[in-house]
Amino acid sequence: MKPARLVLTDSGGIQEETTALGVPCITLRENTERPITVSSGTNTIVGTDPDRIMGSFEEVMNTGGKAGRVPEYWDGKAAERITILLRDWLSSRGSSDSKSVA
């Protein structure tokens, strides 16, 4: 998807991936379970109406589409943050297991 100028999809996972890659996405559904891809990302929901789909397609082809931004914490470092939180939590409890979590 990275070299694509535009992706059309009905998949929530694809909506997230295009947002992370900065690729404009047109979603062929009436809603999304990933609203941040619309509010912050590159995703536009158009439903299944052929005129809306074509209008959005032409807009992206002519303008480059929504620039969007990668949402906060979509940096691929979730495991590192979780590890730190668990280590700190275990340390605060005085657990001897806290050294094995780092």
N, C-alpha and C positions, 0 to 999 in steps of 0.2 A: 504493500500500500504506500510505502514511503515515496516512491517516484510518481504516484498518481496525482493528477490535477484535481480529481474529484472522485468520491466514492458514493455510490447509491446503495442503500442497505435497508434491511428491516431488523438487523441484529444489534442488540444493546452492546455486546462486546466490541463490535466493529465501531460503534459510535465512540467508545472510549479510546480505542486504538487510534482512530483518525485524529481525535483531539490531542492525544499524546504526541502524535507525529506532526501536527499542524496542517493536516490535509483537510480541505473542505469536505463535509459529509452531508448528504441529503438523505433523510430517513423517511422511508415510505410506510409510515404508520401514523396514527392519530395522536400518539402519546409516547412517552419514554419512561423507563424506570431509572434512567440516568440523566436527570434534568440538568446537572452541572455541565454536561456536554453541549447543551443549548445556551445556558446563561453565561458560561465562561469560555466554552470551547468553540469548535469549528462546525458544530452540528446544527442543521436546520430541519425541523419537522415539517413535512408537506402533506402527509396523508397519502391517499391513493388516487386522488383526482389527477387525471392525465394533464390537464392544463396547468395545475399548480406544479406538478413535477417538471414539466417542460419549461415553465417560467423560471423556476428556481435553477434548473440546469443551465439555461441560457444566461441567467444572471451570474452564476459562478464562472462560466466560460468567458464572459465579457469582463468581469471585474476581479476575478481571482477568488471571490467568496469571502466568507468571514475569516478574519485573521485569528481571532480567538486567542487564548493563552492556555498554557498547561496549568491546571488547578494546583493549588498548594498541596504539598505532600505527594504529588504524583511524580516523585523523583527516583523511584526504584529503591528507596532506602527504608522501607517500612520495617523490614526485619531488624535492621540496626537500631531503629528507634524502639521497637518492642523489646529487644535485648536489654537496652539501657534501662527502660522502665521496669522490666522484671528484676534486673540486678539490683536496682535501687530499692524496689519494693522488698525483695528478699533481705537485703542488707538492713533495712529499717525494722524488720521482724527479728533480726539477730540470728537468722538461719545460717547454719554451717554449710548449706547447699549453695549459698550465694556465690562462692568462688567457682563453682562448676558451671555457672550460667554465662559467664563472660565470653 
